[in-house]
Amino acid sequence: MTRYDVFNGDADGLCARQQLRLAEPADTVLVTGTKRDNRLLARVPAQAGDEIVVLDIALPGNRDALLALLDAGASVRYVDHHEPGERAQHPKLQLLIDTDPQTCTSVLMDRLLDGAARPWAVVGAYGDNMLAAAERLADALGLDAGRRARWRELGECLNYNAYGVTEQDLIYPPAQLARALAGHADPDAFIAAGPHVERLSQIRRQDLALAQAVAPRHCSEGARLHLLPDADWARRVFGSYANLCANTEPERAHAVLAPLRQAPDGAGSTPGYTVSLRVPAGAPRTAHEVCSAFGGGGRARAAGIDILHDVEALAAALASTFPERISSKQTP
């Protein structure tokens, strides 16, 4: 029997797996990738009797591969918080999907494990920009301000590392980070154990400064489109920058676009853009709804588009959907 851990390479996926393997140690094959590289189940060569854990990858793009693995005799535990579309059903499938805007996969794993590895749920929630959930879990642990700040920085660094079109854009391959995290029940112990966080933090600050120097396009009073240049740093930072914009101006929608990597024979034409969208609480449409119109998807307040060719169409959609700021008094 072979065990597989299939997980998103961002903070939420890494920290959900970290919690699980602290509570249930096992020798597993790791299947992961960049933030947007989430059609991962097709890479799993599982057979009858194998066990698969799936964490923080959206069901729609993995449904066919999931059903094929189940029909082959593998058993699957699937935990996620993205919009699932049609939910799969099978006797060998344990499915937990919760799309509540205030939850993420790390929070769901904390729920499943009755808080057995809660420090990493805090890190994962911070990294996934679920700040209210992170603070609630931090309160339950009685964390002081210093640890909250360190763990938030850790979560944001882990999340930053996952964004990029390919692993070539990343500072560390996510599987390398997962192995480095292994065995550290205390996030502070991981921070102190090696150079990962210090290196990620330094490069992330540099990349964010470059992004902040790019003037946004004002689609409307309620929406901004941030078009970053064709550079490795832009492909690394666009997700982190989207979270920063959303936290700085939460009353507006923010779309951050980074050009996809140009092919050597591309003759100067862009192959398109990857997009990270954040929308305010109480917005007339969810981020998932806006992005799904362009072939993307995600969650209520945070979603993305893997390949966008028509920037003007997205700008028009943002202007019409978010004509005005949404103040806190307007939110439910």
N, C-alpha and C positions, 0 to 999 in steps of 0.2 A: 504494500500500500504506500502511495506517495501522497504527501500533504502539500498543498499549494496555498500560498497567501497572495491574493491578487488585490492590489490596492493602488489608489491614486497616489502619485508621488508628491502631493502637496502636504501641508502641515496636518490637515484633517485626516488624510489617509494614513500618513506615517504615524500619527499619534493614536489613531484608532487601533492600528496594528500593534503599536507598542503596548497599549493597555492590555490587549488580548494576550500577547505573548508573555507579558509579565505574570498574568493570572493563569494562563494555560501554556506553559513552555512546550515547544515542539520544534523539531527539525523540519523546516519547510523550504520549498522552492519558492523564491520570490519572483513575482511577475508584476512589474510596475513600469513607470515611465514619466514623461513630463505631465504637467497639469492637464493639457488638452489631449494627451495620448491615453484615452480611456476606453478604447475598444480592445480591452486586454484579454477577454476570455477566449477569443479566437486563437491566442498563443498557447493555451493550456492543453497539453496532449494527454489529458487525464483518461483513465480507463476505469472499468468496473472496480468498485471498492476504494477508489481514491477519494480523498476529502479535500474540498476546496472552500476557502473563506474568501469572500468578495467584500471589499470595503471601499465606499466612497466613489464608486463609478456608476454613472447613470445607466439605468436598465435599457432604455430604448435601443441604443447602439450595440448592446450585448445580448439581447433577448434570444436571437437565433443560436448563437454560440452556447448560451446557457442551456437552452433546451436540448441541444445536441449532446452536451456533456451529461446532463441528467439522463437522457435516453441511453447513453453509453454505460450507465451504471454508477457514475460518480455521485456523491452527495455534496450539497452546496449550502453554506450559510451565507446569506446575502444581506448586508446592512448598508443603508444609504439614505440620503435626504434630498435627492434631486427628483424632479418630476418624472414619474415612472412610465407614463402612458398606460398601456394595458399591462396589468400585473401578471407575471407568469405564475402558474400553479403546477405542482408536481409533488408526488409523495416523498421524493428525496430532497426537496427544497424547503429550507427555513428562510423565510423572507421577512425582513423588518425594514420598512420604508416609512419614514415620517417626514413630510415636507413642511412642517411648521417653520415659519421664517425665523424663529428663535432657537432652532436646533441645528445640529450638524452631526456628522457621523461619530465624532469623538464623544459628543454628548450622549448619543444613542448607545455607544459602547459602554460608557459610564453607567447608564441605566441598566444594561444587560448584566454588567459585572457587579452591580450594587456598590459602585464606588471603590472597587478593590485597587484600582490604579489611578485614582482621581487626579493626582498631579498632572498626568499627561492629558487628561481630558481638559484641564484648564489651559494647557499649552496649545492643544489643538483648537479649542474654541477661540482663543486669542488669535491664532494664526489664520483662522477662517473668517476673521472680522466679526465674530459673534460676541461682541464685547459684553452685552448684558448677561449672556449665558456664562461667559468666562468669569465675570465678577460674582455671579451667584455661586458658582462652584468654588471660587476662591474664598468667598465668605464661609462656605461650609467647612473649608479646611482651616479657617482662621489665619490666612496668609497675611503677612505684613506688607507694607507698601514696597519694600525693597524686592521681595520675592515676586510680587505681582509685576513689577517693572521688568525684572530679569526674564520671567517666564513669558511675558508679552513679547519682549524683544526676540526671545528664542522662537516663539511661534511664528512671528512675522518673518523671521529669517528663513525658517524652514519653508514657509509658504512662498516667499520670494524666490527661493532656489528652484521651485518646480516650474515656474513660468519660462517659456521659451518654445520655439517651434520644434526644435529637436534637442536631444541631450547635449549636442555641441554648444548650445547657447548657455547651458547651466554651469554653475560653479562645481557642483558635485552631482554625480548620478544618484537619483533617489534611492536605489538599492544600496549604494555605499553608505548613505546616511542611515538607512534602516539598520544596517549591520553595526554601524557605530553607536546607534541608540541602544542596541540590545543589552539587556541586563541592568540598565541604569533606572532604578525605581525612582530616583530623585532627579528632576531636571537640572538642579544645580550641579549634581555630580557629572552629568553629561557636559554641561557648560565648562566645567573645570578640567575635564578629561582630555581635551584636545583642541585643535585650532579651528574647528568647524565654525562655531558661532562667531568668534572674533573676526574671522575672514569674511564670512557672509555679511556680518553687520557693516564692516568697512565698505565693501563693494556695493552693498545695497544703498548706503547713504550717498555714495558717489553717483550711483545711477538715478536715485530720486532727485538729486540736485540738478542733474542734466534734464530730467523730465520736467521739473518745475520751471526751467528756463524757457520752455517751449510755450508760446502764447496759445491759449485755447481758442477755438472757434465758438462764438456765441450763436448757437442755433436758435435760441429763444431765451426769454427771461428765466425759464425753468430748466434749460438743458445746455450742456457744454460738450463739445466734441474735441478731444485732444488727439491730434494727429502727430505721432512721434516719427522721427526720421528713420531711414533705413540703416540701422546699426545694431550690433549685438546687444548693447546695453538696453536698447529700446525693447527688444524681444525678451530680455530678462525681466524688465521692471514694469511692464505695462499692467500686470495684475496688481502688484503692490501699489502702483501709482493710482489705479482706480480706487482702491480702498482708502488711500490717503485723501483723494478728492472727495469721496463720499463722507469721510469723517470730518473733513474741514468745512465742506458745504453740503450738509445733509439735506437741505431743502431743494437741491437740484439733482437732476439726472446727469450722470457723467459716463460718456463712452470714450474709452482710451483705445486707440488703434495703433498697431505696430505693423510695419510692412513684413510680409513673409520673406524668407530668404530668397534672394535672386539666384536663379540657376545660372551656371557659367555661360550658357549659350542664350541667355535671355534677351540679348540685344537691347538692354536698357529698359525694357518694359517690366512693370511690377506684376507679380503673379497674384497680387491681392493683399489683404490685410487680415490680421487676427484681431479680434475685438473683445474687450472686457467691459461690460455694462453694469453700472450700479444705479438703482433708482430709489427715491425716498420712500419711507414708510407712508402708506396711505395714497400712493400713486394710482392714477386711473387705470394703468395697465401694469402687469408685473414685468420684471426684466425677462423672465422666461418667455412671455407672450411676445414682447418686442423682438427678441432674438430669434424665436422660432419662425417668424416671418422671413428671416434671412437664412434659414437652414441651421440655426443654432439652438440653444436651449440652456436650461440651468434651473435656478431657483427664483423665488418671488422677488427678491431684492438684488440678486447678483446672478448674472448669466453671461454667456459669451457666444461668439460666432467664430468658428474655426477659420473659415475663408470668406471674406467679404470682397466683392469686386466693385460694387457701386456705392462709393462713399456718399454721393449726393442723395441717394435714396434713403440711406440711414439718417443723414442729417435732416431730411424732410420729415421722416418718421418721428424723430426726436422732437422737432419743432412743433409738430401737430399734436403729439401725445403729451408733451410737457410744456405747454405755452407759458405757464406761470410757476413761480416757486411754490412749494408746498410747505407751509409753516407747520410747526409742531401743534398749533391749535387746530389744524385741519386733519391731522392724523387721528385714527380711531383710538 
